[in-house]
Amino acid sequence: MNGKYLLDSLKPHILVGTVKDITEEKKAADLLEQKIEERTRELKLVNDQLKQFTYSASHDLQEPLRKISYFIDMLMLNLSPTLNEQNKKITERIQHTIGRMRALIDDLLTYSNTTLGVTGFEEVVLTDIVKDVLDDMEATLIEKGADVKFGELPNVKGDHRQLRQLLQNLISNGLKYHKKEQAPEVIISAQTVDGKAVDGNIPQEFKKNKYHLIEVKDNGIGFDPDDADRIFRRCQRLHGKAEYEGTGVGLAIAQKVVENHHGYIWAEGEPGAGASFKVLLPVE
Ligand code: ADP
């Protein structure tokens, strides 16, 4: 230290500034934070209760519907020899409507189950799931003369039941929305990709990591690209019941499953030129 600096540092210093008491502001900020935490806790509770309610409502509706269905079947059995054509048609329509209601309740139950999240992550072999799903669909595949191909699929960490549901919904849609004059073809493929290299309008947060990109592509009727987001909303259908049976819940379930696995799903299509459903699942 030189002598000049020592002398300079001994000179009296004048500090100019303002002092403000921020106790009140700090108190207000703390109070606000506390209020937000309380509200978030309350909202989460209400949300959980609502999910539980939807689950039990759909679950409890199944039982009476099963009974109605059973009694109608009995009635049909006893009455069928005496029924004229018109009344036969009416009872058939009742049975068909019950079938639709049952499918809707089943789908809503699956949906509300899926909103409850994932109970545990385990190693899931996607190839086994696809084989299993196709095995279950054997009758439909034969009936439609469908051709389903799949390449090498990865193993991922996830909920086996939910991932099965996801692939089942996408594959069965690929088979269902086929052109009347053409047998359905569905191709399931996968590759590892860098989020930032993915084509398609994916949210920014998915640009950072590596993903398995799983694609379920068909040669069916396709859809208007403007509807690509809408079809994932619950009970949104682009095609009429009379043409294609369905509840409009399958893709909402698929989206929920993908969200539960920290992934992203989107759809690409052109009218008359097939549809492609793409899923990003994180690489561990
Ligand atoms: P659902 O098939 O029971 O109607 P989804 O939620 O699975 O319900 O699908 C919603 C809508 O998206 C369908 O009604 C259909 O209009 C459209 N869609 C789904 N998959 C396909 C596909 N592979 N090709 C063309 N349209 C599709």
Residues whose N, C-alpha, C, O or C-beta is under 5 A from the ligand:
A	BS01	ADP	N173 G174 Y177 G220 G222 F223 I231 Q236 R237 L238 H239 E245 G246 T247 G248 V249 G250 L251 A252 A275
